[in-house]
Amino acid sequence: MLVLKLRMVGKKHQRTFRLVVAEKRSRPQNPGVEDLGWYNQHTNKFELKKERIQHWLSKGAQKTETVDKLFKRASITT
């Protein structure tokens, strides 16, 4: 099953996140199927590819709770 989830990147205490499409039970180090954007928790800035997100959600990909909260802030409807 494919899910939209956040993958950690960056140094210790300077983590940022990539929004990726990946298998639900894959390891966090796996690159995923496709990169859909980024999120910086320190500055609360993010950039998302809305068209590709809608595409994957229409194909049946699920989203995690954290990603759902991020979508609400970005006003992405599902």
Steps between C-alpha positions, in 0.01 A plus 500: 500500500635843407488788746601864502740547790780719625862383474764665721806656336772729632736510795428432864302791653448645150248253361283579204252268337424384147146403405527173309280226361625171641389157609331509840743263668819625332800616698547874555829496305336373180466774239136429417317496168477877445601820680201734543643790699674605821419630850726685745368469855731770639370777274157343431555544124404242244468452126275233353423381147120517520429347158713192571350463848149501351617244241629257763194542722275427202700180437416380852805604702427564868649778715636497852348714777791744495478541123125557530563787745754647257245477217246688709750782552570504125125483425528184291164325491473126458 
